[in-house]
């Protein structure tokens, strides 16, 4: 990827910010440094790296999703500043 003035202006528009000339130069330099670091990482040999998340052999670091008992509605609503027995009552935010 080429980091140039056109890309910096595009990123300014995308993020709704306005940079001065010195900030644009610094951002260009910072982005080039980040991308060169990513290129170094891309060249690493990870063939012998141990994975804790693998779809191929169904090993996963994610917990099993078992349903568990929750708090009762009454218990949840008992400390609410305002409730109607079913839900929290809050001030109207949208007309």
C-alpha positions as CSV (number, residue, x, y, z in Angstrom):
1,X,0.0,0.0,0.0
2,X,1.3,3.4,-0.9
3,X,0.9,6.1,1.7
4,X,0.6,9.4,-0.1
5,X,-1.1,12.8,0.2
6,X,-4.2,11.4,-1.5
7,X,-4.6,8.6,1.1
8,X,-4.0,11.0,4.0
9,X,-6.8,13.4,2.7
10,X,-9.1,10.4,2.2
11,X,-8.5,9.3,5.9
12,X,-9.1,12.9,7.0
13,X,-12.5,12.9,5.3
14,X,-13.3,9.4,6.5
15,X,-12.6,10.3,10.1
16,X,-14.0,13.8,10.0
17,X,-10.8,15.5,11.1
18,X,-8.6,18.2,9.7
19,X,-4.8,18.0,9.9
20,X,-2.3,20.7,9.2
21,X,0.8,20.1,6.9
22,X,3.1,18.9,9.7
23,X,0.5,16.5,11.1
24,X,0.0,15.1,7.6
25,X,3.7,14.5,7.2
26,X,3.9,12.8,10.7
27,X,0.8,10.7,10.0
28,X,2.3,9.6,6.7
29,X,5.6,8.6,8.4
30,X,3.7,6.8,11.3
31,X,1.5,4.8,8.9
32,X,4.6,3.8,6.8
33,X,6.3,2.5,10.1
34,X,3.2,0.6,11.1
35,X,2.9,-1.1,7.6
36,X,6.6,-2.0,7.6
37,X,6.1,-3.6,11.0
38,X,3.1,-5.6,9.6
39,X,5.3,-6.7,6.6
40,X,7.8,-8.1,9.1
41,X,5.1,-10.0,11.0
42,X,3.7,-11.4,7.7
43,X,7.1,-12.9,7.0
44,X,7.3,-14.8,10.2
45,X,7.2,-18.6,10.1
46,X,4.2,-19.6,12.2
47,X,4.0,-23.2,10.9
48,X,5.1,-24.6,14.3
49,X,3.1,-22.1,16.4
50,X,0.6,-23.6,18.9
51,X,-2.9,-22.4,18.4
52,X,-5.5,-22.1,21.1
53,X,-8.3,-21.6,18.6
54,X,-8.6,-24.0,15.7
55,X,-11.7,-24.8,13.6
56,X,-10.1,-27.7,11.7
57,X,-9.8,-30.1,14.6
58,X,-12.7,-28.6,16.6
59,X,-10.4,-27.4,19.4
60,X,-11.6,-24.0,20.7
61,X,-10.8,-21.7,23.5
62,X,-14.4,-20.6,23.7
63,X,-16.6,-21.7,26.6
64,X,-19.5,-24.0,26.2
65,X,-22.7,-22.0,25.9
66,X,-24.9,-23.6,28.6
67,X,-28.1,-21.9,29.7
68,X,-28.0,-20.9,33.4
69,X,-30.6,-19.5,35.8
70,X,-30.9,-15.8,35.8
71,X,-32.0,-13.2,38.4
72,X,-35.8,-12.9,38.8
73,X,-37.5,-9.9,37.3
74,X,-38.5,-8.7,40.8
75,X,-34.9,-8.9,42.0
76,X,-33.7,-6.9,39.1
77,X,-36.3,-4.2,39.3
78,X,-36.3,-3.8,43.1
79,X,-33.6,-1.1,43.1
80,X,-34.7,0.7,40.0
81,X,-35.5,4.4,40.5
82,X,-38.8,3.8,38.6
83,X,-40.3,0.6,37.3
84,X,-43.8,-0.6,36.3
85,X,-43.5,-4.2,37.4
86,X,-42.3,-5.4,34.0
87,X,-39.6,-2.9,32.9
88,X,-37.5,0.1,33.9
89,X,-39.3,3.4,33.4
90,X,-37.0,6.1,31.9
91,X,-37.6,9.6,30.6
92,X,-38.7,9.8,27.0
93,X,-35.6,10.5,24.9
94,X,-37.1,10.7,21.4
95,X,-40.3,12.6,20.3
